[in-house]
Amino acid sequence: MDLNRVMLIGNLTRDPELRNTPNGKAVASMSIATNRFWTDAQGQKQKEAEFHNIVMWSKLAEIASQYLHRGSKVYVEGRLQTREWTGQDGIKRYRTEIVADNMIMLNGSADNTGKSRPVESGSAQAENSGEVIEEEIKVEDIPF
């Protein structure tokens, strides 16, 4: 049996970019930063940031672009995928991304007035078919 599953809690480093494929399917890309803290051998506190490229499709992409913004704290769940392409300079390039199929907004989101409003425990979840199912998930249900 194989498993390709990623769970992250972090902050968006930029606003989601929403685009549409030629056949009209919504796709959003964003970046999430996660931090790691530790104390080194000299007793000094250290901090290290890791940056993750996230891709969301369909309704999940639309929800993310509507409610998330730079600095938003979010839980993202999905799978790792590496894309490969040849650049205009003829050099092969690679990009590893997390294709998200579940998201939980963990802090306030902007409403139409631009003001922050709290978000109840809730999420949007995408299935392999591209259909989106609204499902109630509480932060306490996250298994860590």
C-alpha positions in Angstrom: 0.0 0.0 0.0 1.2 3.5 -0.8 0.4 6.8 0.9 0.9 10.3 -0.4 -0.7 12.6 2.2 0.3 16.1 3.5 -1.2 18.1 6.4 0.0 21.6 7.0 -0.9 24.5 9.3 0.7 27.8 8.3 0.2 31.3 7.1 -0.2 32.4 3.5 2.8 34.4 2.2 0.7 36.0 -0.6 -2.9 36.4 -1.7 -4.2 33.4 -3.6 -4.0 33.7 -7.4 -7.2 32.5 -9.1 -7.1 31.6 -12.8 -9.3 29.5 -15.0 -8.2 26.7 -17.3 -9.1 26.9 -21.0 -12.2 24.7 -20.3 -13.3 27.1 -17.4 -12.1 25.1 -14.4 -11.0 27.3 -11.5 -7.5 26.8 -10.1 -5.8 28.8 -7.3 -2.2 28.9 -6.4 -0.7 30.2 -3.1 2.2 29.7 -0.8 2.1 28.7 2.9 4.9 29.2 5.4 5.4 26.9 8.3 7.8 27.6 11.1 10.0 25.3 13.2 11.4 26.4 16.5 14.1 24.7 18.5 16.9 25.5 20.9 20.5 24.9 19.6 23.4 23.4 21.5 24.4 26.8 22.9 20.9 27.4 24.3 19.9 29.9 21.7 16.3 29.8 20.4 16.2 29.2 16.6 13.5 29.6 14.0 13.4 28.2 10.5 10.7 28.8 7.9 9.7 26.4 5.2 7.7 27.5 2.2 5.1 25.3 0.5 3.5 25.8 -2.9 -0.3 25.0 -2.8 -2.7 24.3 -5.7 -6.5 24.1 -5.3 -9.1 23.3 -7.9 -12.8 24.1 -8.6 -14.9 25.3 -5.7 -12.1 25.0 -3.2 -10.0 27.4 -5.3 -12.9 29.9 -5.5 -13.4 29.7 -1.7 -9.7 30.2 -1.0 -9.4 33.2 -3.3 -12.5 34.8 -1.8 -11.7 34.3 1.9 -7.9 33.9 2.2 -5.4 36.6 2.0 -1.7 37.1 2.9 -1.2 36.3 6.5 -4.3 34.0 6.8 -3.7 31.0 9.0 -5.0 27.9 7.3 -5.0 24.1 7.6 -4.4 22.4 4.2 -4.6 18.7 3.5 -3.7 17.1 0.2 -1.1 15.2 -1.8 2.4 15.9 -3.1 2.8 16.3 -6.9 5.9 17.2 -8.9 5.5 18.8 -12.3 8.2 18.7 -14.9 8.5 21.0 -18.0 11.2 22.3 -20.3 11.8 26.0 -20.1 12.3 28.3 -23.1 16.0 28.0 -22.5 15.8 24.2 -23.0 16.5 23.4 -19.4 14.3 20.9 -17.6 12.6 22.3 -14.6 10.7 20.7 -11.7 8.2 22.1 -9.1 6.8 20.1 -6.2 3.4 21.3 -5.0 0.7 20.2 -2.6 -2.5 19.6 -4.5 -5.0 20.4 -1.7 -8.3 18.6 -1.4 -9.3 20.0 2.1 -8.9 23.4 3.8 -9.9 24.8 7.1 -9.6 28.6 7.7 -8.2 29.0 11.2 -8.6 32.7 11.7 -10.8 35.5 10.5 -11.5 36.1 6.9 -12.4 39.2 5.0 -16.0 39.9 4.1 -17.2 42.3 1.4 -16.4 45.3 3.6 -12.7 44.2 3.9 -13.1 43.9 7.6 -12.1 40.7 9.3 -14.8 38.4 10.6 -14.4 35.2 12.6 -14.8 31.9 10.8 -16.6 29.0 12.5 -15.0 25.6 12.5 -15.8 24.6 8.9 -14.1 23.6 5.7 -14.5 22.9 2.1 -13.4 19.6 0.8 -12.8 18.6 -2.9 -13.1 15.0 -4.1 -11.2 13.4 -7.0 -14.2 14.1 -9.3 -13.7 17.8 -8.8 -17.0 18.1 -6.9 -17.0 20.0 -3.7 -18.8 18.9 -0.6 -19.3 21.2 2.4 -18.5 19.4 5.6 -18.4 20.5 9.2 -15.0 19.9 10.7 -13.9 21.1 14.1 -10.3 22.1 14.9 -10.5 19.6 17.7 -11.0 16.8 15.1 -7.6 17.3 13.5 -5.5 14.3 14.6 -2.5 16.1 16.0 
